Amino acid sequence: VEQLEKRVAKMGHLKEETEKIAAKEVDGLSAGQSAQIERNASRLKELGEQVDSLKEQLSESLRDQLGAGKAVDDDGASGKRSGGRAAAEDAADSGDDDFF
C-alpha cells in the first residue's frame, strides 16, 4: 500500500511539473524543456504500469486472505456436517432398525 501511495504521489508531481513546463510553451520551449516533457511522459507511463501492477497485487492479496478465511469457515462447517452424517450412518448400521 505504501509503495502504491508513493508512486501515485510521484505521478502527481510529474504531471504538475509537465503542466508547468507546458504552460511556458506559448513562449516556446527550449530543447531541455522539451526533453524533460518527454522524460516525464515516459516516467508517467512506467509509474502508471507499476501502479496498475501494485493494485492487482493488492487485489490478489485481499482475495487470497478473504478466500483463506472463507475456506477455514467452510472447512469448519463441512466438518460439522460430515460428523452429523457419520453419526447418522453409525446409528443406521447399529442393527436397531425395524426393516430387517
trRosetta pair geometry for C-beta under 8 A, 3 or more apart (Angstrom, degrees):
i j d omega theta_ij theta_ji phi_ij phi_ji
1 4 5.6 -54 -152 34 33 115
1 5 6.5 33 151 -19 65 105
1 58 6.8 90 -77 -108 72 132
2 5 5.7 -54 -150 36 32 111
2 6 6.4 33 153 -20 65 105
3 6 5.7 -54 -148 35 32 112
3 7 6.3 26 156 -16 66 107
3 54 5.8 -151 100 -122 108 144
4 7 6.0 -60 -148 38 28 106
4 8 6.3 26 155 -17 65 109
4 51 6.3 94 -144 -136 77 73
4 54 4.5 -176 -84 127 93 140
4 55 6.7 105 -125 -65 131 67
4 58 6.9 -13 -47 -37 149 139
5 8 5.8 -56 -145 38 29 110
5 9 6.3 30 156 -19 64 107
6 9 5.8 -57 -150 37 29 111
6 10 6.3 30 152 -20 65 107
7 10 5.5 -50 -145 36 34 113
7 11 6.4 40 152 -23 64 101
7 47 5.2 175 -173 -160 98 96
7 50 5.4 -136 -141 101 156 118
7 51 5.1 -165 113 -74 129 88
7 54 6.9 150 31 8 146 151
8 11 5.6 -49 -151 31 32 115
8 12 6.7 36 149 -20 62 102
8 51 6.1 97 -71 -116 78 130
9 12 5.6 -52 -155 32 34 114
9 13 6.6 34 150 -18 66 103
10 13 5.6 -53 -151 36 35 112
10 14 6.4 34 152 -18 67 105
10 47 6.0 -146 94 -125 111 148
11 14 5.8 -55 -148 38 31 110
11 15 6.3 33 154 -20 65 106
11 44 6.0 94 -138 -133 85 78
11 47 4.8 -175 -76 119 97 141
11 48 6.9 98 -114 -66 137 70
11 51 7.1 -21 -35 -43 145 143
12 15 5.8 -54 -147 35 30 111
12 16 6.3 31 154 -19 64 107
13 16 5.7 -55 -149 36 31 112
13 17 6.3 31 154 -19 65 106
14 17 5.7 -53 -146 37 32 111
14 18 6.2 33 154 -20 65 107
14 40 4.9 166 -173 -156 99 95
14 43 5.8 -146 -126 95 154 117
14 44 5.3 -167 112 -73 139 93
14 47 7.3 158 18 14 149 152
15 18 5.7 -55 -148 37 30 112
15 19 6.3 32 153 -21 64 106
15 40 8.0 153 -76 169 31 120
15 44 6.8 92 -67 -109 78 132
16 19 5.7 -54 -149 35 30 112
16 20 6.5 31 153 -19 64 105
17 20 5.8 -55 -151 34 32 111
17 21 6.5 27 153 -15 66 105
17 36 7.7 -97 145 154 115 117
17 40 6.1 -155 89 -110 110 144
18 21 5.8 -56 -148 38 32 108
18 22 6.0 30 154 -19 67 110
18 37 5.8 99 -137 -130 88 74
18 40 4.5 -176 -73 121 108 152
18 41 7.1 105 -117 -59 144 72
18 44 7.7 -28 -28 -42 150 139
19 22 5.6 -56 -141 40 29 111
19 23 6.4 40 154 -30 63 101
20 23 5.7 -48 -153 23 30 115
20 24 7.4 27 150 -16 58 101
21 24 5.9 -59 -165 31 38 110
21 25 7.6 64 137 -48 62 87
21 29 6.9 55 169 -121 93 123
21 33 5.2 174 -161 -165 114 100
21 36 6.1 -162 -105 91 164 119
21 37 5.6 -152 104 -71 139 96
21 40 7.9 164 27 3 142 152
22 25 5.2 -17 -167 -19 49 122
22 37 6.7 101 -67 -114 85 129
23 26 7.5 -25 167 -1 46 102
24 27 5.8 -52 -179 42 71 105
24 29 6.4 103 101 -92 99 79
24 33 6.8 -88 82 -159 129 157
25 28 7.2 37 -167 -96 43 13
25 29 5.4 -23 -109 -40 68 105
29 33 4.0 -127 -167 89 101 124
29 34 4.9 126 116 -55 128 82
29 37 7.4 -16 -166 -13 163 133
30 33 4.8 98 50 5 75 101
30 34 7.1 -140 94 -3 40 87
31 34 5.7 -55 -149 38 32 112
31 35 6.2 33 153 -20 65 108
32 35 5.6 -55 -146 37 30 112
32 36 6.3 32 153 -23 64 105
33 36 5.6 -51 -147 33 32 113
33 37 6.6 36 152 -21 64 101
34 37 5.7 -50 -152 31 33 113
34 38 6.7 31 150 -16 63 104
35 38 5.6 -55 -153 37 35 112
35 39 6.3 35 150 -19 68 104
36 39 5.5 -51 -145 37 35 111
36 40 6.1 37 154 -21 66 105
37 40 5.7 -53 -147 36 29 113
37 41 6.4 31 153 -21 63 105
38 41 5.7 -52 -147 34 31 111
38 42 6.4 30 154 -18 64 106
39 42 5.7 -56 -150 38 31 112
39 43 6.1 27 154 -16 67 109
40 43 5.7 -57 -143 41 30 108
40 44 6.1 35 155 -24 65 106
41 44 5.7 -51 -146 33 29 114
41 45 6.6 32 153 -21 61 102
42 45 5.8 -54 -156 31 31 112
42 46 6.6 29 149 -16 64 105
43 46 5.5 -52 -149 37 37 112
43 47 6.1 35 154 -17 68 106
44 47 5.7 -55 -143 40 30 110
44 48 6.1 37 154 -25 64 106
45 48 5.6 -53 -149 32 29 115
45 49 6.7 28 153 -17 62 103
46 49 5.9 -57 -155 35 31 109
46 50 6.4 29 150 -17 66 107
47 50 5.4 -54 -146 38 35 113
47 51 6.1 39 153 -23 68 104
48 51 5.7 -51 -146 34 30 112
48 52 6.5 31 154 -18 63 104
49 52 5.7 -52 -149 36 32 112
49 53 6.3 33 152 -19 64 107
50 53 5.6 -55 -148 37 32 113
50 54 6.2 31 154 -18 66 106
51 54 5.8 -54 -145 38 30 109
51 55 6.3 33 154 -21 64 105
52 55 5.7 -54 -148 35 29 112
52 56 6.4 30 153 -19 63 106
53 56 5.7 -56 -151 36 30 111
53 57 6.4 32 151 -20 65 105
54 57 5.5 -51 -146 35 34 113
54 58 6.3 36 154 -19 65 103
55 58 5.7 -53 -149 36 31 111
55 59 6.3 33 152 -20 65 106
56 59 5.6 -52 -146 36 32 113
56 60 6.3 33 154 -19 65 105
57 60 5.8 -54 -147 37 30 110
57 61 6.2 32 153 -21 64 107
58 61 5.6 -55 -147 36 30 113
58 62 6.3 29 155 -17 65 106
59 62 5.8 -56 -148 38 29 109
59 63 6.2 29 154 -18 65 106
60 63 5.7 -54 -145 38 31 110
60 64 6.2 32 154 -21 65 106
61 64 5.7 -53 -148 36 29 112
61 65 6.3 26 155 -17 64 107
62 65 5.7 -55 -145 38 31 109
62 66 6.1 24 158 -12 67 109
63 66 5.9 -59 -142 44 28 106
63 67 5.7 30 157 -21 65 113
64 67 5.6 -57 -140 41 25 112
64 68 6.1 29 157 -23 63 106
65 68 5.8 -50 -144 33 28 111
65 69 6.6 28 154 -16 61 105
66 69 5.7 -53 -150 37 33 112
66 70 6.3 32 151 -19 65 107
67 70 5.5 -55 -145 39 32 112
67 71 6.1 37 153 -24 66 104
68 71 5.6 -49 -144 33 31 113
68 72 6.6 34 153 -20 62 101
69 72 5.8 -52 -152 33 32 111
69 73 6.5 30 150 -15 64 106
70 73 5.6 -55 -150 39 34 112
70 74 6.1 35 151 -20 68 107
71 74 5.5 -52 -142 39 31 112
71 75 6.2 34 156 -22 65 104
72 75 5.8 -51 -145 34 29 111
72 76 6.4 29 155 -17 62 106
73 76 5.9 -58 -150 37 29 110
73 77 6.2 23 156 -14 65 110
74 77 5.8 -59 -145 41 30 107
74 78 5.9 23 160 -16 68 111
75 78 5.9 -55 -136 41 27 105
75 79 6.1 34 158 -26 62 107
76 79 5.8 -53 -148 31 26 114
76 80 6.9 27 154 -18 60 103
77 80 5.8 -54 -157 32 34 111
77 81 6.6 30 149 -16 65 105
78 81 5.4 -53 -148 39 39 113
78 82 6.1 41 152 -22 69 103
79 82 5.7 -51 -144 36 31 111
79 83 6.3 34 155 -20 63 105
80 83 5.7 -54 -150 35 30 112
80 84 6.5 33 151 -20 63 104
81 84 5.6 -54 -153 33 34 113
81 85 6.5 31 152 -16 66 104
82 85 5.7 -54 -149 38 34 110
82 86 6.1 35 153 -21 67 106
83 86 5.6 -52 -143 36 31 112
83 87 6.3 32 156 -19 64 105
84 87 5.9 -54 -149 36 29 110
84 88 6.4 28 153 -17 63 107
85 88 5.6 -56 -148 37 32 111
85 89 6.2 31 154 -19 66 106
86 89 5.7 -54 -147 37 31 110
86 90 6.3 34 153 -21 64 105
87 90 5.6 -51 -147 35 32 113
87 91 6.4 32 154 -18 63 105
88 91 5.7 -54 -150 36 31 112
88 92 6.4 32 151 -20 64 106
89 92 5.5 -54 -147 36 33 113
89 93 6.3 23 157 -12 66 109
90 93 6.0 -63 -146 43 29 104
90 94 6.7 53 150 -52 62 95
91 94 5.6 -33 -156 -7 34 122
91 96 7.8 -57 -177 50 70 115
92 97 6.6 27 -154 -57 59 130
94 97 7.8 125 64 -26 77 80
97 100 6.9 50 86 28 101 77
